Amino acid sequence: MGATRVNDRINFAVSVPAGKSCELLLYKAGETRPEKVFEMPEEEGLGEVRFLALEDLDAKRYEYNFCIEKKVVVDSYVKELSRSLKFGEELDVSKHQIRGRIPLPEYDWEGDRQLRLPYHDVIAYSLHVRGFTKHSSSKVKHKGTFAGIVEKIPYLKELGINQIQCMPVYEFEENLANKVNYWGYGKGYYFAPKAAYSVSGRAGVELKDMVKACHKAGIEVVLEMPFDEGVLPQDAVDCLKYYMLEYHVDGFVVNPYHVPWDGLKQDPLLKGVKILQKDDRFQNVMRRFLKGDEGMIGEVTWALQHNTVEDGKCNYITTHTGFTMQDLVSYDAKHNEANGERNQDGPEYNYSWNCGAEGPSRKRAIVELRKKQVRNAFFLLLMSQGTPCILAGDEMGHTQKGNNNVYCQDNEVAWLNWDKLKKNDGLFRYVKELIALRKAHPSLHKARPLSGMDKTACGLPDVSYHGESAWRAPMEVWSRQLGALFCDGEKAGDCCYIAYNMHWLEHEFAIPALPKKKKWHVALDTAAAGKPGDKTPEEEIGKSKDKDADKADGSEISIKSAAKTEDGLAENQKMLKLSERSIVMLVC
């Protein structure tokens, strides 16, 4: 379907209902009226497909459309559009302002291949191609484009990202009901990369340039392909195969309600790419735990050991639909008035908490609490099993001023303000070190689902849960605290104990005993991180600690020996004291 090169011919194929006339319109590049018109008779077609081959056509000089029953239409399988590069400009197909381009000859991939990183090693980063670099503060040469992302690859590498998930990059209708369709959801020309995201107008070439540059940097490229309701299943499958083969894309985020999920997972050609779907279960569980809801411990144990390979679902706490991380701790309610829908749009249930004041606040206690809650949220995301996905800008404190549905905000509300990176350098460094800490400990990102059993005979199960008593999880409905022990017997006995206290009161945790000659060391305390003079996680790990008392700079951590109790705690059982709303991680 569409326009395809076959040796010295260009073949055009289009689906046309029976009994309707069809013509191929050929334009000289840049012209707005067709130069040549070719009839595509029904009797020369097959089924409802009309086709026509033209020989010796200079593809670089010509563009095309179809005319069906005297109505000019753009090829639904078009591989690239010739149109204005201005985002949001209204164009009229009937006036030939949008035309299809014929695919260019072979692209030099320089030996590029899909990276095929294991799910458990991926640190994903969800972004909007335009919004990521459109703000003047991005300092890139080509703002709001595929090339702009290439310019920011060093930033992504420094943060520790090895996969970007891009919101729709295909051609979509930018104007809906007198509003800008900033996100790109809805009907579109799914096979054609968006011209407005390019510098030269050759969006296909520039998307390939971006993918190739990302791959050279060790970063996968995943495209969000939500499709529109009613899309033909075969069209969706063909589209994903096309991007996988033509653009070397590493994976896709799809809507399982619009496409055949099982069919995508079973297709032989798509076996080598990641097929992902969004699901808000992890998000809602961790948001509720973060703000201190009761009755969450059982769900939290599921979230901490959720494995992406099982269901294709990434872990995220914030995504484009909903609050940013900063807004999650700054607003109790959505503030979408600027969208023009009387604040009726966007998710109603956000499981957010403003920490004592709605919106911006200068009160020191509220500001500090919000900072700690953001650190806690990032910890919950990055120290859980499965594939974590960070929303672009969260690591620099990006805010949408309480708007949880910026689908129509093509402006500074939605664009990333890179000036915030200077103001929130401590948060950026914290996220960067968290990612490094996760990568340094295999027990935190296992390839296989955790079972709660000791399958490697290391003396400890791969995951276990604890509380004020070791080996006894506090499952009571009022509990807001939990201890989790992750162990990897295959990697030199790597063990991490994490104590989560989401209560507004301090609590003590019993630390499980380690095998002989191993000791616990403090790696990170979210109550201390970001304070003047604090140590980074890497610096803490490198310190030798032989005493029972252990402190991270500025923290309230206290490790002490507990007396023997009726519950059977050993004499040398260690107890860990946590301040309110904080998380502490110990490594051996």
Secondary structure, DSSP 4 states (H G I P E B T S, - for coil): -EEEEETTEEEEEEE--TT--EEEEEEETT-SS-SEEEE--GGGSBTTEEEEEEES--TTTEEEEEEETTEEE--TT-S-EE---STT----GGGT-SEEEPPPS----TT-------GGG--EEEE-HHHHH-SGGG--SSTTSHHHHHHTHHHHHHHT--EEEES--EEE--EETTEE--S--SSEEEEEE-GGG-SSS-HHHHHHHHHHHHHHTT-EEEEEE---TT--HHHHHHHHHHHHHHH---EEEE-TTTS-HHHHHH-SGGGGSEEEB--SHHHHHHHHHHHT-SS-HHHHHHHHT--HHHH-B-B-S--SSS--HHHHTT-SS---GGGTSTT--S-S------TTSSS----HHHHHHHHHHHHHHHHHHHTSSS-BEEETTGGGT---TT-S--TT--STTTS--TTHHHHTHHHHHHHHHHHHHHHH-GGGS-SS---SS-TT-SSS-SEEEESSBTTB---STT--EEEEEEEETTSTTEEEEEEEE-SSS-EEEEEPPPPTT---EEEEETTTTTSTTPPPHHHHHHS---SS----TT---EEEE----TT---TT-EEEEE-SSEEEEEE-
